[in-house]
């Protein structure tokens, strides 16, 4: 019960990583205010007797700054304050390459994935100061580390989240507020499939491809699950993580450790290919 008496706000909490994290916090004693656009799923969670009235829900569009502030103010009013904020809401955003990008697609992605984190932090701090401190955890992505894992607008926004978290950690330390980010790898959350809701068959294929690809693409030979990220969030939010601030915690099954040959002995590396070429010419 590491979080007994703690008051937590989670955006994007009605599914995937957000839902798993809300459930994990509640299981360890916290009270959770959850914001999400999906009112049907959020209301159903809030009515679930398993959560013993520890979960409240407010429909929230994080692209609207006023709704972010309303969520945080409502949580502080409902619980008497805020101790922990998990800025998690997101989607795949604009799918276009940079040479096809529109200003509208770019701006909407930045508002959803980066501005929402900045404004969530901004308005949570007012309440955390009153509480004498707090913890903020932001969802970044392995897209923030290297190219090739997702759309360019999404990746750029997530890189911004990663750096914003570091800068926030520096500026908010004076208020006893720790800030960190987490970079998930391929997690079974439907984030990119959700961008194809108007094409159900295409969305299904994306889900199946990620599920099949993940175990073969990383040293940890299984799909990442929302619960894997939830446990990382709880660590960073807990007293056990009390000496940790300004970091990005990569939780990706090792997918970013290097090319496949760095961990799969049956896959030839560059030096192997060069030697084979040289032997062939000899």
C-alpha positions as CSV (number, residue, x, y, z in Angstrom):
1,X,0.0,0.0,0.0
2,X,2.7,2.5,-1.1
3,X,0.1,5.1,-2.1
4,X,-2.3,5.1,0.8
5,X,-3.7,8.6,1.1
6,X,-2.1,9.8,-2.2
7,X,-4.2,11.7,-4.7
8,X,-3.5,10.9,-8.3
9,X,-4.6,12.4,-11.6
10,X,-4.2,10.4,-14.9
11,X,-5.0,11.6,-18.4
12,X,-6.0,9.1,-21.0
13,X,-7.0,6.8,-18.2
14,X,-9.9,4.9,-19.8
15,X,-7.8,2.4,-21.8
16,X,-4.4,0.9,-22.3
17,X,-1.5,2.3,-20.2
18,X,-3.7,4.8,-18.4
19,X,-6.2,2.3,-17.3
20,X,-3.6,-0.2,-16.2
21,X,-1.9,2.5,-14.2
22,X,-5.1,3.7,-12.6
23,X,-5.9,0.2,-11.5
24,X,-2.3,-0.3,-10.1
25,X,-2.5,2.9,-8.1
26,X,-5.8,2.0,-6.6
27,X,-4.6,-1.5,-5.7
28,X,-1.9,0.2,-3.6
29,X,-4.2,2.6,-1.8
30,X,-4.4,5.7,-3.9
31,X,-7.4,7.8,-4.9
32,X,-7.5,8.5,-8.7
33,X,-9.1,11.1,-10.8
34,X,-9.1,10.0,-14.4
35,X,-9.6,12.2,-17.5
36,X,-10.4,10.8,-20.9
37,X,-12.4,11.6,-24.0
38,X,-14.2,8.2,-23.8
39,X,-16.9,9.1,-21.4
40,X,-18.6,5.7,-21.7
41,X,-15.5,3.8,-20.6
42,X,-14.6,6.3,-18.0
43,X,-18.0,6.3,-16.4
44,X,-18.1,2.5,-16.4
45,X,-14.8,2.4,-14.6
46,X,-15.9,5.0,-12.0
47,X,-19.0,2.9,-11.3
48,X,-17.0,-0.3,-10.9
49,X,-17.5,-1.5,-7.3
50,X,-14.1,-3.2,-7.4
51,X,-12.5,0.2,-7.0
52,X,-14.2,0.9,-3.7
53,X,-15.1,4.5,-4.6
54,X,-11.4,5.4,-5.0
55,X,-11.8,6.3,-8.7
56,X,-13.5,9.4,-10.1
57,X,-13.9,10.3,-13.8
58,X,-14.2,13.5,-15.7
59,X,-14.6,13.7,-19.5
60,X,-11.5,15.6,-20.7
61,X,-10.2,16.7,-24.0
62,X,-6.5,17.5,-23.4
63,X,-6.4,19.5,-26.7
64,X,-8.5,22.1,-24.8
65,X,-6.3,23.8,-22.2
66,X,-9.4,24.9,-20.2
67,X,-10.5,21.2,-19.8
68,X,-7.0,20.2,-18.5
69,X,-7.2,23.0,-15.8
70,X,-10.8,21.9,-15.0
71,X,-9.7,18.3,-14.5
72,X,-6.9,19.3,-12.1
73,X,-9.1,21.7,-10.2
74,X,-11.8,19.1,-9.9
75,X,-9.4,16.5,-8.6
76,X,-8.0,18.9,-6.0
77,X,-11.5,19.8,-5.0
78,X,-12.7,16.2,-4.8
79,X,-9.7,14.8,-3.0
80,X,-8.4,17.9,-1.2
81,X,-5.2,18.2,-3.2
82,X,-3.0,16.5,-5.8
83,X,0.1,14.5,-5.1
84,X,0.8,12.8,-8.4
85,X,0.1,13.6,-12.1
86,X,0.5,11.1,-14.9
87,X,0.4,13.0,-18.2
88,X,-0.5,10.1,-20.4
89,X,-3.2,11.0,-22.9
90,X,-2.3,10.5,-26.5
91,X,-2.8,9.0,-30.0
92,X,-0.8,8.4,-33.1
93,X,-1.4,11.9,-34.5
94,X,-0.8,12.9,-38.1
95,X,0.6,9.9,-40.0
96,X,2.1,11.9,-42.9
97,X,5.9,12.0,-43.7
98,X,7.5,15.4,-43.3
99,X,7.4,16.0,-47.1
100,X,3.6,15.5,-47.0
101,X,2.8,17.1,-43.6
102,X,0.1,19.8,-43.3
103,X,0.3,22.6,-40.8
104,X,-3.1,21.5,-39.4
105,X,-1.9,17.9,-38.8
106,X,1.3,19.1,-37.2
107,X,-0.4,21.5,-34.9
108,X,-3.1,19.0,-33.8
109,X,-0.4,16.4,-33.0
110,X,1.7,18.9,-31.0
111,X,-1.4,20.1,-29.1
112,X,-2.4,16.6,-28.2
113,X,1.0,15.1,-27.3
114,X,3.2,18.0,-26.1
115,X,1.2,21.1,-25.2
116,X,-1.2,19.0,-23.1
117,X,1.8,17.8,-21.1
118,X,3.1,21.3,-20.6
119,X,-0.3,22.6,-19.5
120,X,-1.0,19.6,-17.3
121,X,2.3,20.3,-15.6
122,X,1.6,24.0,-15.4
123,X,-1.8,23.6,-13.7
124,X,-0.8,20.7,-11.5
125,X,2.0,22.7,-9.9
126,X,-0.4,25.2,-8.4
127,X,-1.9,22.4,-6.3
128,X,1.3,20.5,-5.6
129,X,2.9,23.7,-4.1
130,X,0.0,23.8,-1.6
131,X,0.6,20.1,-0.8
132,X,4.3,20.7,-0.2
133,X,5.5,18.8,-3.2
134,X,4.5,16.1,-5.7
135,X,5.5,13.9,-8.6
136,X,4.8,14.3,-12.3
137,X,5.4,11.4,-14.8
138,X,5.0,12.0,-18.5
139,X,4.6,9.4,-21.3
140,X,7.3,9.9,-24.0
141,X,8.2,7.1,-26.4
142,X,11.2,5.2,-27.9
143,X,10.3,7.4,-30.9
144,X,12.0,10.2,-28.9
145,X,15.3,8.3,-29.1
146,X,15.7,7.3,-32.7
147,X,14.0,7.3,-36.1
148,X,11.9,4.5,-37.6
149,X,9.4,3.6,-34.9
150,X,6.5,5.9,-35.7
151,X,5.2,9.0,-37.6
152,X,7.4,12.1,-37.6
153,X,5.0,14.4,-35.9
154,X,4.4,11.9,-33.1
155,X,8.1,11.2,-32.7
156,X,9.0,14.9,-32.6
157,X,6.3,15.6,-30.0
158,X,7.5,12.7,-27.8
159,X,11.1,14.0,-28.0
160,X,9.7,17.3,-26.8
161,X,8.0,15.5,-23.8
162,X,11.2,13.9,-22.9
163,X,13.1,17.2,-22.8
164,X,10.3,19.1,-21.2
165,X,10.3,16.6,-18.4
166,X,14.0,17.2,-17.8
167,X,13.6,21.0,-17.9
168,X,10.6,20.8,-15.6
169,X,12.5,18.6,-13.1
170,X,15.2,21.4,-12.9
171,X,12.7,24.3,-12.5
172,X,10.3,22.6,-10.1
173,X,12.9,21.0,-7.7
174,X,12.7,24.2,-5.6
175,X,9.0,23.3,-4.9
176,X,9.9,19.6,-4.0
177,X,8.3,18.4,-7.2
178,X,10.0,15.5,-9.1
179,X,9.4,15.1,-12.8
180,X,10.4,12.1,-15.0
181,X,9.3,10.6,-18.3
182,X,8.8,7.0,-19.5
183,X,9.6,5.8,-23.0
184,X,7.5,2.7,-23.8
185,X,8.4,0.5,-26.7
186,X,5.8,-1.6,-28.5
187,X,3.0,-2.0,-26.0
188,X,-0.3,-3.6,-26.7
189,X,-2.4,-0.5,-26.4
190,X,-3.9,0.1,-29.9
191,X,-2.5,3.6,-30.1
192,X,-1.7,3.5,-33.8
193,X,-4.5,1.3,-34.7
194,X,-6.9,3.8,-33.1
195,X,-5.9,6.3,-35.8
196,X,-7.6,3.9,-38.3
197,X,-11.0,3.7,-36.5
198,X,-12.7,4.5,-39.8
199,X,-10.9,1.4,-41.3
200,X,-11.6,-1.4,-38.8
201,X,-9.9,-4.1,-40.9
202,X,-6.7,-2.0,-41.3
203,X,-6.7,-1.3,-37.5
204,X,-7.1,-5.1,-36.8
205,X,-4.1,-5.8,-39.1
206,X,-2.0,-3.2,-37.3
207,X,-2.8,-4.8,-33.9
208,X,-2.0,-8.2,-35.2
209,X,1.3,-7.1,-36.8
210,X,2.5,-5.4,-33.6
211,X,1.6,-8.4,-31.5
212,X,3.5,-10.7,-33.9
213,X,6.4,-8.4,-34.4
214,X,7.3,-7.5,-30.8
215,X,8.5,-10.9,-29.6
216,X,10.8,-11.2,-32.6
217,X,12.1,-7.7,-32.5
218,X,13.6,-7.4,-29.1
219,X,15.7,-9.3,-26.5
220,X,12.7,-9.7,-24.2
221,X,10.7,-12.2,-26.3
222,X,7.1,-11.2,-25.5
223,X,4.8,-8.4,-26.2
224,X,4.9,-5.4,-23.9
225,X,1.8,-4.9,-21.8
226,X,0.2,-1.8,-20.3
227,X,1.0,-3.3,-16.9
228,X,4.7,-3.1,-17.7
229,X,4.4,0.7,-18.0
230,X,2.1,1.0,-15.0
231,X,4.7,-0.6,-12.7
232,X,7.4,1.8,-14.0
233,X,5.0,4.8,-13.3
234,X,4.4,3.5,-9.8
235,X,8.1,3.2,-9.1
236,X,8.9,6.7,-10.3
237,X,5.9,8.0,-8.2
238,X,6.8,6.2,-5.0
239,X,9.2,6.8,-2.2
240,X,11.4,4.1,-3.7
241,X,12.0,6.5,-6.6
242,X,12.4,9.5,-4.3
243,X,16.0,10.1,-5.4
244,X,15.1,10.0,-9.1
245,X,14.2,13.2,-11.1
246,X,14.9,14.4,-14.6
247,X,15.3,11.0,-16.2
248,X,13.7,9.2,-19.0
249,X,13.0,5.5,-18.1
250,X,13.0,3.4,-21.2
251,X,10.6,0.4,-20.9
252,X,10.9,-1.3,-24.3
253,X,11.9,-5.0,-23.9
254,X,15.4,-4.0,-25.0
255,X,14.3,-3.0,-28.5
256,X,16.6,0.0,-28.6
257,X,19.7,-1.8,-27.4
258,X,21.0,-2.1,-31.0
259,X,20.4,-3.9,-34.2
260,X,19.1,-7.4,-34.0
261,X,22.6,-9.0,-34.4
262,X,23.6,-7.3,-31.1
263,X,21.4,-9.8,-29.2
264,X,20.5,-12.5,-31.7
265,X,23.6,-14.8,-32.3
266,X,21.8,-16.2,-35.4
267,X,21.6,-12.8,-37.2
268,X,24.8,-11.7,-39.0
269,X,26.1,-8.2,-38.1
270,X,27.8,-5.7,-40.3
271,X,31.3,-7.1,-39.6
272,X,30.1,-10.6,-40.4
273,X,28.7,-9.4,-43.8
274,X,31.9,-7.5,-44.6
275,X,34.0,-10.6,-43.8
276,X,31.7,-12.8,-45.8
277,X,32.0,-10.4,-48.7
278,X,35.8,-10.3,-48.4
279,X,35.9,-14.1,-48.2
280,X,33.8,-14.4,-51.3
281,X,36.0,-12.1,-53.3
282,X,39.1,-13.9,-52.0
